[in-house]
Amino acid sequence: MEKPPLHTPESPNDKPPDGWRLRWYTIIFEADTRAGRLFDLSLMVVILLSIAVVMADSVQSVHLAHGRVLTGAEWLFTLLFTAEYIARLLCVRKPLRYATSFFGIIDLVAVLPTYLALFFPELYALIDVRVLRLLRVFRVFKLAAYVAEYQFLGRAMAASGRKILVFLSAVVMAVLVMGTVMYVVEGPGNGFTNIPTSVYWAISTVTTVGFGDITPRTDLGRLITSFMMLMGWGILAVPTGIVTAEMAAQRRMQVSQAPTTRTCHECLTEGHAADANFCLNCGARLPPYQQQASATDAAPLGKTS
C-alpha cells in the first residue's frame, strides 16, 4: 500500500531543499540506504537506553547510589534528541507541518520534560517532579517511526476498527443485561447494591478478571456467573481473530505492492515501489534505488515523518 505523499508542492515554484538539506533528509527520513538504516538502528538503541535510564532512576536505591551518573546520562540523551529534532526541522521544506504532526509532537515530548524540570524546580513543593520525568517514557513511541511493522499493525487496527466497535457494542449490551439480571437475582444483601455496581461485576467477570470483591451467593447467581465466565473466553478470542484476519489481508496487499521509503528529489513524495522509474506525484525521474544488494541484510525499516 502506497503511503500518502510526505510533502505536496503547492505551486511549481515550491522548490525542494537541495545540498546538505537534501542529504540530511535522505539519511533521516529514508531507510533504504546504508546511511539511513544505520541512523535508524542507532536512534532505536538510544531510545531504548534512555528509557532504561528513566526506569532505573525511578528505583530509589539506584537513584541514591548512581543519581549523578543517571542525571548526566539523561542530559546526554536529551541533547541527542534535541539535536535530532532540530535536524528534522531544518531538512524538511515545511518545518511547521512536521512539528505539528504526530511524530513531530512525540519528538518534542521526548525532550520537553527535562527542560521543564529545569525552569520549574518549585514543582517539588507542589507535585513530585517525577511526573515530568515519567513523560520521558513516551520516547518509546518514537520507535514506531522506524519499524515498518508498527505501521503495518496500525493499518490493520484502523481497518478493523468498525468490526471491533460493533463487537464491543454487543459486549456492552450483554454486560448491561447480565448485570441487571444479577442485581435482581442477588440483590443488595449480597453486595449487588445497584445496577452500576452489578454491571461493574459483570464486566470483571466476562473479562475473566474476577477481582473477588463482589461474589454471588445464590445457586442461580453462581450458575449465571459460570455461564458468563465461559462466555468470556469466547469473547476474548473474537477481536484477536478480527485483527489477525485484517493483518493477513494487509500482508497480502503489502507483498503485492511492496512500497519503499524512496523519495522523489523533485517533490519529496514517499512510497515508491522498488522498481519504479518515475514519481507517482509529479512524474519526475526517480534516482536509482539504493537498497543494499546483499541478501544477508536485514529487511528495510519503514520511516514516517
N, C-alpha and C positions, 0 to 999 in steps of 0.2 A: 504494500500500500504506500503510495507516494505521500510524503509529508507535505503540509501546506507550505507555500513559499515563506522563507525566513524574512526576506525583505522584498517588497514590491515597489519598483520605482514609480514615483508619482508623475514624472514627466521625462522626456528624453534627455533633459539636461541634468537629471539627478544622477550624476556620475558616482560609481562605486569608489571606495578607497583603493589606493594603489600603494606601491612601495612597501615600506615597513608595516603599514596598517594591514595591507593585504596578506603579507607573510604572517603576521600575528594572527589574523583571522583564520588562516589555513591551519595553523597549529592549534589554536584554542577551540575553534568550533567544528573542525573536521576531525574524523578519526580514521580515515582510510589511508593516511600517510604514516610513515615511520615516526616523524616528529609528533604528529597529532596523537598517535597511540601512546607514545611514551609520556606525553603530557597528561593524558587521561589516567594512565596507571599510576603516575607519580601523585597526581592530585587525589586519587582514591586512597592511596596509602596515607597521605597527610590527613585526610578527613577522618579515617579510622583511628589514627594515632591521636588526633585532637579529641575525639570522643572518648578514647581510653583515658586521656589525661583528666577530662572533666569528671568522669566516673570515679577515677582514683581519688581525685581531690575531694569528692563528697564523703569519703570514708574518713572519719575523724582521726583515727590513729595514723593513717597515711598522711593526712594533711599536717598533723603536728610534727611528724618526722621529716617530711620532704616537701613542706609547703612552699619554701622558697624556690626549689627546683621546678615544682609543678607550675608555679606562677610564671617563672621565666619561660617554660615551655609553652604555656598558654599564650603569652605575649608573642612568642615566635610564630606560633600558628596564626594568631590574629593578624600579624603583619603580613604573613604569606597570603592569607585570604584577602586582605585588603589590597595587596598588590595585584592579585588575580582579578578582583572586582574592578579595579581601576583599568587594568589592561583590557578587560572585556568592553568597558565603556568607551575606551579610546579606539578600539579597532572596528567597531560597528558604525554604520553610517548614521543611525538614529539612536543615540545613547538613551534617550528618554523612553523609547519603546522597549528597549531591553530592561531598563531599570524598573519599569512598571510591569514586566512580565512575571510569570510565576517563579521561574528560576532566578530572575533578577532580584526579586524580593527575598528569596531564600538565601542568595549570596549576601544580601545586606544584613539579614537577621543573623547570619553566621558570624559577623564581626561586630555588630552593634552593641551587644551586651557588655563586652569588655570595655568599650569606651564609655558606656553609660555608668558603669560602676566607678569609673574614674571621676566623673563630674558630679555624681550624686552619692558621696560616701555617707551622707546623713541617712540614707536608706537603712543603714544598720539599726537606727533607732526606731524606724517605722516598721519595716518588714525585713526579714533576712535577705541580704543581697544575693544569697544563693538562688533566689527566684530568677534573678537575671542570669546567673551562671547556668541554670538549667536550660535557658533558651539556647545555649550553645549546642545542646544535643540536636537541635534542628539542623545542624550541619549534615546529619546523616541523610537528609533529603537531597543534598547535593549529589549523592551517589546516583540518584535516579536520572541525572542528566548525562551520565557516562556509561550506563549499561542499557543496551537495547532491550533486554528482557523486561526491565521496569516499564518501558513504554509499551511493549507488547502486552503485558499484564493490564496496564491501564486501558488500552484499547478494548481488550476483552471484557473488562469490568464495565466500561461505558456501554458497550454493545449489549451486555446482559442486564443493564440497569432496569429496563421496563419489565422484563420477566421476573427479576428478583423483587421489584416493587409489588407486582401482582401477587407473588408468593407471600411476601411479608404481610400484605393486607389480609390474605386468607388466614395467616397465623394469628394476626391481631384479632380477627373476628372469633377464631377458635378459643383463644385465651379469655376473651371477654365473656363468651358463653360459658365456658367451663368455670371461670372464676365466679360468675353469678350463681351457677348451679351449686358450687361448693359453699357459697355463702348461705344458700337455702338449706343445704344438707347438714352442714356442720354448725353454723350459727356462731354468735358472739362468744358463747360459752367455751368453744374450742379454739379461740384465737382468731376466727374469721369475723372480725368486728364490723367490717363494712365491705362493700363491693370493691373499692380500690385496693384494699388490703388483700382481698381474695384474688384479684387479678394479678397483683404482685406475686402471690404464691403460685398462681397458675403459670406465670412466665418463668419463674425459677424452676418449676417442676418440668415444664415442657423442654426447657433448655438443658435439662438433666443436671443443673447446678445443685439444687436442693439444699439451701442454707440450713434447714432444720429448725428455724425459729418459729415456724408455724407447721404443725403436722395434723393430719386428720385423725380423729378418734373413733369415728363410727365405721362399721364394716362397709357400708355403702360408700363412704368417703374414701376409704382405702382402695376399694375396687376402682373408683374413678381415678384415683391417683396412679394406680398401676397402669391403667389404660393410657393415661397422659404421658407417663414416663416411656412406655413402649412407643407411643406415637412420636415422642421427642427424638428418638433415634432415627426414625424415618425422616423427620423434618430437617434434621441436620444434614442429611445427605442430599437434599434437593438442590440448595444453592451451589453445592460443590459440583453437581452434575451439570447445572446450567452454565457455570463459568468454564468448566472443563470442555464442554461441547463448543462453546464460543472460542476458547483458546485453540482448539483443533481447527476450527474454521479459519481463524486468523492466521494460524501457521500455514495452512494450505495456500491462503492468499499471499502470504509473505514469500513463500517459496516460489510461487508462480511469477511474482513481480520483482522480488529481490532488489529493493531500493538501497542506496548507499548514502553516505553523507557528502557526496561530490557536490561542489558548489560552483555555480556559474560565476566567472570572474567579471561578467558584464552587469548582471542584475542581482547577484548573490542569492539566487534561488537554490534551495537544497533539495535532495531527494531524487537525484537522477539515478537511473539504472547503471550497472557497471559497464554495459555495452553501448550506452547512449553516446551519440556524437554531437547532438545539438541540445541546447537548453529548452526545457519544456515550457518556459515562460516567455523568453524573448527571442528564442531561435538562434542565439549566438553559438558559435562552435565551442564545444567544451574542451578544456585542457585534457591531456592524456590521463587515464586512470592510474593513480599512483599507489594502489594497494600492493603490499608486498607479495611477491610471486611465490615465496616459499610455502610449500604445503604444510609445513610444521608450525607456521604462525597461528596464533590464536585468531578466532573469528573477530572481525572488526567490531569495535564498541560503538554504539549509537550515541549521538550527541544531540542535545536540544538546547537551543539558546534560550 
